Amino acid sequence: MAIFDILEDVSKKQVEKTDTGDSRIMGLMLGQVVNNYDENMPGRVAVILLSREEGEGEGDEADNTRKLWARVVMPSSGGSWGHYFIPEIGDLVVVAFEQGNIERAYVIGCIPKTNDKILTKSKNEKNLYKKIVTKNGNSIIFEDVTEDEGGGEGAGGGGGTPGEKDKMTIQTALDMHHMIFDNEKKMMEIADKDKKNFLRFSTDEEKGHIEITAAKKITVKVGDNISLTMNGDTGAVVLKAKKFTVEADDAISLESQSRAEVKGGNVKVDASGSLKLSSGGPAELAGTPVKLG
């Protein structure tokens, strides 16, 4: 069987014969993924096993006699739940064998190469970062800030509550969109790359504030009967509702630099105290009929 040619590249100490004459691979081996999809074998990847001489080098993808399909071990898995992370083609993986049987291979993890960006951009003396990054750059980044008296990068300066300066960022590829949860700044943010459109929450108890910015227009809808539209191009604000009530404990002021207009099938102005109507120019009162007093 061609797959047994794999054994030629394995140290003799890793291979032993059973009483029935079958070959077994003891321990773990490095492999390189050469295929990560087969319609009839979901959750499996094809790997070529690397000899000790090859180490972290590139395997020979054309040598099919050294290729075998291995099941990928997930952190959790069930009928309709769990993790789904399949290694990419070219990834370096660790392969284990059930009771040493090379026909029952399992990928139990991946090993980053020393020059991989996920490694070089994440290393930190304080072990600040935990990351999940896809091949296109979609990412979830956790920053666990370490509080110590020594200060320095990744340190909060000492004496603080663990986690009070932590930060989590969810980001799409090319930083087209991101979500930030920042404990130190007491802030949550959803924004695009240039922050032309963003939603920001200040969670500070003394400075609680919500800021919404849109490059063109904001529309708020509630059910089928209420909508509020703010158009940045025209400067118009339109509120539509079946009933609209404005109440104030102190004062209400409506002011326009040009024209103010009130329309309705029936319009009523009622003052419990005094009522004053004045005009800096001509005043006109019309009706059919007009009643005073």
Rosetta blueprint (number, residue, H / E / L):
1 M L
2 A H
3 I H
4 F H
5 D H
6 I H
7 L H
8 E H
9 D H
10 V L
11 S L
12 K H
13 K H
14 Q H
15 V E
16 E E
17 K E
18 T L
19 D L
20 T L
21 G L
22 D L
23 S E
24 R E
25 I E
26 M L
27 G L
28 L L
29 M E
30 L E
31 G E
32 Q E
33 V E
34 V E
35 N E
36 N L
37 Y L
38 D L
39 E L
40 N L
41 M L
42 P L
43 G L
44 R E
45 V E
46 A E
47 V E
48 I E
49 L E
50 L L
51 S L
52 R L
53 E L
54 E L
55 G L
56 E L
57 G L
58 E L
59 G L
60 D L
61 E L
62 A L
63 D L
64 N H
65 T H
66 R H
67 K E
68 L E
69 W E
70 A E
71 R E
72 V E
73 V L
74 M L
75 P L
76 S L
77 S E
78 G L
79 G L
80 S L
81 W L
82 G E
83 H L
84 Y L
85 F L
86 I L
87 P L
88 E L
89 I L
90 G L
91 D L
92 L E
93 V E
94 V E
95 V E
96 A E
97 F E
98 E H
99 Q H
100 G H
101 N L
102 I L
103 E L
104 R L
105 A E
106 Y E
107 V E
108 I E
109 G E
110 C E
111 I L
112 P L
113 K L
114 T L
115 N L
116 D L
117 K H
118 I H
119 L H
120 T H
121 K L
122 S L
123 K L
124 N L
125 E L
126 K L
127 N L
128 L L
129 Y E
130 K E
131 K E
132 I E
133 V E
134 T L
135 K L
136 N L
137 G L
138 N L
139 S E
140 I E
141 I E
142 F E
143 E E
144 D L
145 V L
146 T E
147 E L
148 D L
149 E L
150 G L
151 G L
152 G L
153 E L
154 G L
155 A E
156 G L
157 G L
158 G L
159 G L
160 G L
161 T L
162 P L
163 G L
164 E L
165 K L
166 D L
167 K E
168 M E
169 T E
170 I E
171 Q E
172 T L
173 A H
174 L H
175 D H
176 M L
177 H E
178 H E
179 M E
180 I E
181 F E
182 D E
183 N L
184 E L
185 K L
186 K L
187 M E
188 M E
189 E E
190 I E
191 A E
192 D E
193 K L
194 D L
195 K L
196 K L
197 N L
198 F E
199 L E
200 R E
201 F E
202 S E
203 T L
204 D L
205 E L
206 E L
207 K L
208 G L
209 H E
210 I E
211 E E
212 I E
213 T E
214 A L
215 A L
216 K L
217 K E
218 I E
219 T E
220 V E
221 K E
222 V E
223 G L
224 D L
225 N L
226 I E
227 S E
228 L E
229 T E
230 M E
231 N E
232 G L
233 D L
234 T L
235 G L
236 A L
237 V E
238 V E
239 L E
240 K E
241 A L
242 K L
243 K L
244 F L
245 T L
246 V L
247 E L
248 A L
249 D L
250 D L
251 A L
252 I L
253 S L
254 L L
255 E L
256 S L
257 Q L
258 S L
259 R L
260 A L
261 E L
262 V L
263 K L
264 G L
265 G L
266 N L
267 V L
268 K L
269 V L
270 D L
271 A L
272 S L
273 G L
274 S L
275 L L
276 K L
277 L L
278 S L
279 S L
280 G L
281 G L
282 P L
283 A L
284 E L
285 L L
286 A L
287 G L
288 T L
289 P L
290 V L
291 K L
292 L L
293 G L
